[in-house]
Amino acid sequence: MTEHLLIFPERETADEIAAELIEEGFTEVRVIRVAHAGDDDAEDADWGVHVREEMVDDPSGPVEGGLRDRFSALAEERDGWYDPEPSLP
């Protein structure tokens, strides 16, 4: 299993991306609030799209590399960024 986190400043964008990924067949996709270190105000938090993919067993393999490239490009296209190693509870 691998995990990915795409981060966006707007919830609407995160919701759209999550819906697209679910439509593509990713089974575990959720929108979450992402607070950054030092942020005291919940209004300053960004929106994340957390994706867990159980079908990928090798985090260093070509499938995982392709997912990382795709998610990175998708985040960049929508004024967000990609965290390839999220540390979520």
N, CA, C and O atoms as CSV, one atom per row, in Angstrom:
chain,resi,resn,atom,element,x,y,z
A,1,MET,N,N,0.840,-1.179,0.000
A,1,MET,CA,C,0.000,0.000,0.000
A,1,MET,C,C,0.890,1.248,0.000
A,1,MET,O,O,1.924,1.286,0.667
A,2,THR,N,N,0.475,2.253,-0.750
A,2,THR,CA,C,1.184,3.522,-0.772
A,2,THR,C,C,0.210,4.647,-0.437
A,2,THR,O,O,-1.001,4.506,-0.603
A,3,GLU,N,N,0.752,5.756,0.033
A,3,GLU,CA,C,-0.065,6.916,0.384
A,3,GLU,C,C,0.459,8.156,-0.324
A,3,GLU,O,O,1.660,8.307,-0.552
A,4,HIS,N,N,-0.472,9.038,-0.664
A,4,HIS,CA,C,-0.136,10.274,-1.360
A,4,HIS,C,C,-0.994,11.397,-0.789
A,4,HIS,O,O,-2.112,11.166,-0.330
A,5,LEU,N,N,-0.460,12.607,-0.823
A,5,LEU,CA,C,-1.208,13.762,-0.351
A,5,LEU,C,C,-1.018,14.922,-1.315
A,5,LEU,O,O,0.099,15.385,-1.542
A,6,LEU,N,N,-2.129,15.382,-1.876
A,6,LEU,CA,C,-2.130,16.561,-2.738
A,6,LEU,C,C,-2.741,17.680,-1.918
A,6,LEU,O,O,-3.792,17.483,-1.308
A,7,ILE,N,N,-2.118,18.845,-1.884
A,7,ILE,CA,C,-2.548,19.940,-1.011
A,7,ILE,C,C,-2.928,21.147,-1.851
A,7,ILE,O,O,-2.215,21.540,-2.774
A,8,PHE,N,N,-4.087,21.733,-1.500
A,8,PHE,CA,C,-4.624,22.873,-2.236
A,8,PHE,C,C,-5.110,23.935,-1.260
A,8,PHE,O,O,-5.546,23.610,-0.155
A,9,PRO,N,N,-5.038,25.217,-1.663
A,9,PRO,CA,C,-5.513,26.271,-0.792
A,9,PRO,C,C,-7.040,26.339,-0.686
A,9,PRO,O,O,-7.570,26.865,0.293
A,10,GLU,N,N,-7.747,25.811,-1.686
A,10,GLU,CA,C,-9.212,25.917,-1.709
A,10,GLU,C,C,-9.875,24.553,-1.582
A,10,GLU,O,O,-9.461,23.593,-2.232
A,11,ARG,N,N,-10.902,24.467,-0.747
A,11,ARG,CA,C,-11.622,23.197,-0.576
A,11,ARG,C,C,-12.296,22.753,-1.879
A,11,ARG,O,O,-12.331,21.561,-2.182
A,12,GLU,N,N,-12.821,23.691,-2.635
A,12,GLU,CA,C,-13.498,23.349,-3.884
A,12,GLU,C,C,-12.564,22.564,-4.816
A,12,GLU,O,O,-12.973,21.581,-5.434
A,13,THR,N,N,-11.328,23.003,-4.906
A,13,THR,CA,C,-10.353,22.320,-5.754
A,13,THR,C,C,-10.088,20.912,-5.228
A,13,THR,O,O,-10.050,19.956,-6.002
A,14,ALA,N,N,-9.906,20.783,-3.922
A,14,ALA,CA,C,-9.666,19.468,-3.321
A,14,ALA,C,C,-10.843,18.535,-3.569
A,14,ALA,O,O,-10.648,17.362,-3.888
A,15,ASP,N,N,-12.071,19.047,-3.424
A,15,ASP,CA,C,-13.260,18.229,-3.674
A,15,ASP,C,C,-13.318,17.759,-5.126
A,15,ASP,O,O,-13.661,16.608,-5.396
A,16,GLU,N,N,-12.984,18.650,-6.060
A,16,GLU,CA,C,-12.998,18.297,-7.488
A,16,GLU,C,C,-11.972,17.211,-7.797
A,16,GLU,O,O,-12.269,16.249,-8.504
A,17,ILE,N,N,-10.765,17.373,-7.261
A,17,ILE,CA,C,-9.698,16.389,-7.499
A,17,ILE,C,C,-10.098,15.040,-6.902
A,17,ILE,O,O,-9.927,14.004,-7.544
A,18,ALA,N,N,-10.624,15.048,-5.685
A,18,ALA,CA,C,-11.042,13.795,-5.039
A,18,ALA,C,C,-12.106,13.086,-5.872
A,18,ALA,O,O,-12.039,11.871,-6.056
A,19,ALA,N,N,-13.076,13.827,-6.372
A,19,ALA,CA,C,-14.136,13.230,-7.194
A,19,ALA,C,C,-13.551,12.620,-8.471
A,19,ALA,O,O,-13.961,11.537,-8.890
A,20,GLU,N,N,-12.595,13.316,-9.086
A,20,GLU,CA,C,-11.961,12.797,-10.306
A,20,GLU,C,C,-11.219,11.489,-10.019
A,20,GLU,O,O,-11.302,10.542,-10.801
A,21,LEU,N,N,-10.500,11.438,-8.904
A,21,LEU,CA,C,-9.714,10.245,-8.574
A,21,LEU,C,C,-10.626,9.071,-8.229
A,21,LEU,O,O,-10.328,7.933,-8.592
A,22,ILE,N,N,-11.720,9.328,-7.541
A,22,ILE,CA,C,-12.680,8.265,-7.237
A,22,ILE,C,C,-13.281,7.732,-8.532
A,22,ILE,O,O,-13.454,6.525,-8.699
A,23,GLU,N,N,-13.596,8.642,-9.441
A,23,GLU,CA,C,-14.161,8.244,-10.731
A,23,GLU,C,C,-13.173,7.383,-11.529
A,23,GLU,O,O,-13.580,6.505,-12.290
A,24,GLU,N,N,-11.885,7.641,-11.348
A,24,GLU,CA,C,-10.854,6.870,-12.047
A,24,GLU,C,C,-10.626,5.492,-11.430
A,24,GLU,O,O,-9.951,4.648,-12.019
A,25,GLY,N,N,-11.191,5.268,-10.242
A,25,GLY,CA,C,-11.068,3.948,-9.645
A,25,GLY,C,C,-10.232,3.858,-8.389
A,25,GLY,O,O,-10.077,2.771,-7.832
A,26,PHE,N,N,-9.691,4.968,-7.929
A,26,PHE,CA,C,-8.984,4.931,-6.652
A,26,PHE,C,C,-10.042,4.736,-5.559
A,26,PHE,O,O,-11.026,5.474,-5.500
A,27,THR,N,N,-9.834,3.757,-4.715
A,27,THR,CA,C,-10.888,3.385,-3.767
A,27,THR,C,C,-10.828,4.135,-2.448
A,27,THR,O,O,-11.863,4.351,-1.817
A,28,GLU,N,N,-9.652,4.534,-2.023
A,28,GLU,CA,C,-9.553,5.220,-0.736
A,28,GLU,C,C,-9.041,6.646,-0.946
A,28,GLU,O,O,-7.837,6.899,-0.965
A,29,VAL,N,N,-9.980,7.554,-1.101
A,29,VAL,CA,C,-9.679,8.966,-1.345
A,29,VAL,C,C,-10.507,9.781,-0.363
A,29,VAL,O,O,-11.715,9.575,-0.247
A,30,ARG,N,N,-9.868,10.704,0.345
A,30,ARG,CA,C,-10.632,11.560,1.254
A,30,ARG,C,C,-10.051,12.966,1.274
A,30,ARG,O,O,-8.853,13.172,1.080
A,31,VAL,N,N,-10.932,13.921,1.513
A,31,VAL,CA,C,-10.534,15.323,1.635
A,31,VAL,C,C,-10.365,15.620,3.123
A,31,VAL,O,O,-11.236,15.308,3.936
A,32,ILE,N,N,-9.234,16.225,3.461
A,32,ILE,CA,C,-8.923,16.524,4.861
A,32,ILE,C,C,-8.395,17.945,4.999
A,32,ILE,O,O,-7.934,18.540,4.025
A,33,ARG,N,N,-8.465,18.488,6.213
A,33,ARG,CA,C,-7.836,19.779,6.511
A,33,ARG,C,C,-6.376,19.509,6.831
A,33,ARG,O,O,-6.056,18.550,7.533
A,34,VAL,N,N,-5.498,20.348,6.321
A,34,VAL,CA,C,-4.065,20.191,6.551
A,34,VAL,C,C,-3.543,21.461,7.215
A,34,VAL,O,O,-3.411,22.506,6.578
A,35,ALA,N,N,-3.253,21.349,8.500
A,35,ALA,CA,C,-2.678,22.479,9.228
A,35,ALA,C,C,-1.162,22.400,9.116
A,35,ALA,O,O,-0.582,21.315,9.171
A,36,HIS,N,N,-0.546,23.522,8.962
A,36,HIS,CA,C,0.909,23.569,8.838
A,36,HIS,C,C,1.513,23.959,10.178
A,36,HIS,O,O,0.871,24.625,10.990
A,37,ALA,N,N,2.733,23.546,10.397
A,37,ALA,CA,C,3.422,23.874,11.641
A,37,ALA,C,C,3.401,25.384,11.853
A,37,ALA,O,O,3.738,26.154,10.953
A,38,GLY,N,N,3.009,25.788,13.029
A,38,GLY,CA,C,2.970,27.204,13.351
A,38,GLY,C,C,1.639,27.870,13.054
A,38,GLY,O,O,1.434,29.016,13.455
A,39,ASP,N,N,0.728,27.196,12.368
A,39,ASP,CA,C,-0.594,27.758,12.087
A,39,ASP,C,C,-1.472,27.644,13.327
A,39,ASP,O,O,-1.760,26.543,13.796
A,40,ASP,N,N,-1.891,28.785,13.849
A,40,ASP,CA,C,-2.772,28.783,15.018
A,40,ASP,C,C,-4.229,28.871,14.611
A,40,ASP,O,O,-5.112,28.439,15.351
A,41,ASP,N,N,-4.481,29.420,13.457
A,41,ASP,CA,C,-5.839,29.695,13.006
A,41,ASP,C,C,-6.280,28.637,12.011
A,41,ASP,O,O,-5.602,28.402,11.012
A,42,ALA,N,N,-7.410,27.998,12.276
A,42,ALA,CA,C,-7.920,26.961,11.370
A,42,ALA,C,C,-8.204,27.527,9.978
A,42,ALA,O,O,-8.193,26.788,8.994
A,43,GLU,N,N,-8.455,28.823,9.894
A,43,GLU,CA,C,-8.716,29.452,8.597
A,43,GLU,C,C,-7.480,29.423,7.703
A,43,GLU,O,O,-7.598,29.506,6.480
A,44,ASP,N,N,-6.294,29.304,8.303
A,44,ASP,CA,C,-5.051,29.279,7.533
A,44,ASP,C,C,-4.733,27.903,6.973
A,44,ASP,O,O,-3.847,27.773,6.129
A,45,ALA,N,N,-5.436,26.878,7.426
A,45,ALA,CA,C,-5.146,25.514,6.993
A,45,ALA,C,C,-5.553,25.323,5.525
A,45,ALA,O,O,-6.490,25.947,5.027
A,46,ASP,N,N,-4.822,24.450,4.866
A,46,ASP,CA,C,-5.124,24.112,3.473
A,46,ASP,C,C,-5.997,22.856,3.438
A,46,ASP,O,O,-6.346,22.286,4.472
A,47,TRP,N,N,-6.335,22.448,2.222
A,47,TRP,CA,C,-7.153,21.259,2.011
A,47,TRP,C,C,-6.329,20.206,1.307
A,47,TRP,O,O,-5.656,20.488,0.316
A,48,GLY,N,N,-6.384,18.998,1.819
A,48,GLY,CA,C,-5.622,17.913,1.238
A,48,GLY,C,C,-6.518,16.838,0.653
A,48,GLY,O,O,-7.634,16.610,1.120
A,49,VAL,N,N,-6.010,16.188,-0.371
A,49,VAL,CA,C,-6.645,14.998,-0.926
A,49,VAL,C,C,-5.701,13.851,-0.598
A,49,VAL,O,O,-4.619,13.731,-1.172
A,50,HIS,N,N,-6.127,13.015,0.330
A,50,HIS,CA,C,-5.312,11.889,0.774
A,50,HIS,C,C,-5.739,10.653,-0.004
A,50,HIS,O,O,-6.914,10.287,-0.020
A,51,VAL,N,N,-4.765,10.017,-0.649
A,51,VAL,CA,C,-5.040,8.835,-1.473
A,51,VAL,C,C,-4.213,7.673,-0.929
A,51,VAL,O,O,-2.997,7.775,-0.771
A,52,ARG,N,N,-4.898,6.571,-0.650
A,52,ARG,CA,C,-4.216,5.324,-0.278
A,52,ARG,C,C,-4.501,4.317,-1.375
A,52,ARG,O,O,-5.650,4.075,-1.745
A,53,GLU,N,N,-3.432,3.739,-1.883
A,53,GLU,CA,C,-3.577,2.784,-2.981
A,53,GLU,C,C,-3.043,1.429,-2.519
A,53,GLU,O,O,-1.839,1.257,-2.332
A,54,GLU,N,N,-3.940,0.485,-2.341
A,54,GLU,CA,C,-3.569,-0.839,-1.833
A,54,GLU,C,C,-2.972,-1.735,-2.911
A,54,GLU,O,O,-2.286,-2.706,-2.591
A,55,MET,N,N,-3.217,-1.429,-4.173
A,55,MET,CA,C,-2.769,-2.302,-5.261
A,55,MET,C,C,-1.281,-2.128,-5.591
A,55,MET,O,O,-0.741,-2.889,-6.394
A,56,VAL,N,N,-0.621,-1.155,-4.993
A,56,VAL,CA,C,0.802,-0.923,-5.255
A,56,VAL,C,C,1.597,-1.459,-4.069
A,56,VAL,O,O,1.506,-0.939,-2.957
A,57,ASP,N,N,2.381,-2.509,-4.327
A,57,ASP,CA,C,3.148,-3.146,-3.253
A,57,ASP,C,C,4.575,-2.628,-3.137
A,57,ASP,O,O,5.174,-2.696,-2.064
A,58,ASP,N,N,5.124,-2.111,-4.233
A,58,ASP,CA,C,6.526,-1.703,-4.252
A,58,ASP,C,C,6.634,-0.181,-4.368
A,58,ASP,O,O,6.459,0.379,-5.450
A,59,PRO,N,N,6.925,0.487,-3.239
A,59,PRO,CA,C,7.005,1.952,-3.271
A,59,PRO,C,C,8.135,2.498,-4.144
A,59,PRO,O,O,8.156,3.690,-4.450
A,60,SER,N,N,9.068,1.643,-4.544
A,60,SER,CA,C,10.159,2.115,-5.403
A,60,SER,C,C,9.981,1.649,-6.848
A,60,SER,O,O,10.853,1.885,-7.685
A,61,GLY,N,N,8.866,0.994,-7.145
A,61,GLY,CA,C,8.639,0.451,-8.477
A,61,GLY,C,C,8.106,1.468,-9.471
A,61,GLY,O,O,7.818,2.609,-9.110
A,62,PRO,N,N,7.974,1.047,-10.735
A,62,PRO,CA,C,7.537,1.953,-11.791
A,62,PRO,C,C,6.092,2.438,-11.637
A,62,PRO,O,O,5.784,3.569,-12.013
A,63,VAL,N,N,5.216,1.613,-11.097
A,63,VAL,CA,C,3.820,2.046,-10.914
A,63,VAL,C,C,3.764,3.172,-9.896
A,63,VAL,O,O,3.093,4.181,-10.114
A,64,GLU,N,N,4.466,3.001,-8.789
A,64,GLU,CA,C,4.509,4.038,-7.759
A,64,GLU,C,C,5.136,5.315,-8.311
A,64,GLU,O,O,4.647,6.412,-8.041
A,65,GLY,N,N,6.205,5.181,-9.075
A,65,GLY,CA,C,6.847,6.346,-9.687
A,65,GLY,C,C,5.892,7.083,-10.608
A,65,GLY,O,O,5.869,8.313,-10.635
A,66,GLY,N,N,5.099,6.323,-11.367
A,66,GLY,CA,C,4.108,6.930,-12.252
A,66,GLY,C,C,3.029,7.672,-11.480
A,66,GLY,O,O,2.598,8.752,-11.884
A,67,LEU,N,N,2.594,7.086,-10.364
A,67,LEU,CA,C,1.591,7.765,-9.534
A,67,LEU,C,C,2.156,9.064,-8.959
A,67,LEU,O,O,1.481,10.094,-8.958
A,68,ARG,N,N,3.379,9.011,-8.476
A,68,ARG,CA,C,4.010,10.220,-7.916
A,68,ARG,C,C,4.097,11.328,-8.972
A,68,ARG,O,O,3.778,12.485,-8.699
A,69,ASP,N,N,4.535,10.956,-10.182
A,69,ASP,CA,C,4.650,11.937,-11.257
A,69,ASP,C,C,3.278,12.522,-11.597
A,69,ASP,O,O,3.131,13.731,-11.772
A,70,ARG,N,N,2.295,11.656,-11.685
A,70,ARG,CA,C,0.943,12.107,-12.051
A,70,ARG,C,C,0.350,13.021,-10.989
A,70,ARG,O,O,-0.192,14.078,-11.312
A,71,PHE,N,N,0.448,12.621,-9.720
A,71,PHE,CA,C,-0.118,13.431,-8.649
A,71,PHE,C,C,0.618,14.765,-8.516
A,71,PHE,O,O,0.002,15.792,-8.232
A,72,SER,N,N,1.918,14.747,-8.718
A,72,SER,CA,C,2.700,15.980,-8.661
A,72,SER,C,C,2.250,16.946,-9.755
A,72,SER,O,O,2.053,18.133,-9.494
A,73,ALA,N,N,2.086,16.440,-10.979
A,73,ALA,CA,C,1.648,17.282,-12.098
A,73,ALA,C,C,0.221,17.778,-11.876
A,73,ALA,O,O,-0.090,18.932,-12.170
A,74,LEU,N,N,-0.647,16.909,-11.358
A,74,LEU,CA,C,-2.037,17.289,-11.104
A,74,LEU,C,C,-2.112,18.413,-10.067
A,74,LEU,O,O,-2.870,19.369,-10.235
A,75,ALA,N,N,-1.331,18.296,-9.005
A,75,ALA,CA,C,-1.319,19.336,-7.975
A,75,ALA,C,C,-0.796,20.654,-8.553
A,75,ALA,O,O,-1.368,21.714,-8.296
A,76,GLU,N,N,0.274,20.589,-9.321
A,76,GLU,CA,C,0.869,21.790,-9.899
A,76,GLU,C,C,-0.104,22.494,-10.847
A,76,GLU,O,O,-0.188,23.722,-10.862
A,77,GLU,N,N,-0.837,21.705,-11.639
A,77,GLU,CA,C,-1.810,22.282,-12.579
A,77,GLU,C,C,-2.904,23.072,-11.870
A,77,GLU,O,O,-3.470,24.004,-12.441
A,78,ARG,N,N,-3.199,22.701,-10.630
A,78,ARG,CA,C,-4.312,23.319,-9.893
A,78,ARG,C,C,-3.828,24.211,-8.750
A,78,ARG,O,O,-4.549,24.419,-7.774
A,79,ASP,N,N,-2.605,24.739,-8.871
A,79,ASP,CA,C,-2.029,25.656,-7.885
A,79,ASP,C,C,-1.874,25.036,-6.502
A,79,ASP,O,O,-2.033,25.709,-5.483
A,80,GLY,N,N,-1.568,23.762,-6.482
A,80,GLY,CA,C,-1.324,23.082,-5.212
A,80,GLY,C,C,0.066,22.493,-5.201
A,80,GLY,O,O,0.916,22.871,-6.007
A,81,TRP,N,N,0.297,21.578,-4.300
A,81,TRP,CA,C,1.562,20.870,-4.269
A,81,TRP,C,C,1.327,19.450,-3.778
A,81,TRP,O,O,0.268,19.114,-3.249
A,82,TYR,N,N,2.353,18.632,-3.972
A,82,TYR,CA,C,2.262,17.199,-3.712
A,82,TYR,C,C,3.239,16.803,-2.624
A,82,TYR,O,O,4.408,17.185,-2.661
A,83,ASP,N,N,2.762,16.040,-1.655
A,83,ASP,CA,C,3.595,15.492,-0.602
A,83,ASP,C,C,3.695,13.985,-0.826
A,83,ASP,O,O,2.736,13.261,-0.558
A,84,PRO,N,N,4.844,13.499,-1.315
A,84,PRO,CA,C,4.966,12.080,-1.641
A,84,PRO,C,C,5.073,11.184,-0.408
A,84,PRO,O,O,4.912,9.968,-0.517
A,85,GLU,N,N,5.339,11.759,0.748
A,85,GLU,CA,C,5.479,10.961,1.966
A,85,GLU,C,C,4.696,11.598,3.108
A,85,GLU,O,O,5.286,12.115,4.057
A,86,PRO,N,N,3.364,11.560,3.017
A,86,PRO,CA,C,2.567,12.196,4.064
A,86,PRO,C,C,2.699,11.460,5.394
A,86,PRO,O,O,2.803,10.234,5.427
A,87,SER,N,N,2.694,12.204,6.466
A,87,SER,CA,C,2.717,11.606,7.808
A,87,SER,C,C,1.386,11.929,8.478
A,87,SER,O,O,1.274,12.847,9.290
A,88,LEU,N,N,0.394,11.148,8.109
A,88,LEU,CA,C,-0.958,11.361,8.633
A,88,LEU,C,C,-1.296,10.258,9.627
A,88,LEU,O,O,-0.807,9.135,9.507
A,89,PRO,N,N,-2.128,10.581,10.602
A,89,PRO,CA,C,-2.516,9.552,11.587
A,89,PRO,C,C,-3.418,8.509,10.965
A,89,PRO,O,O,-3.840,7.573,11.645
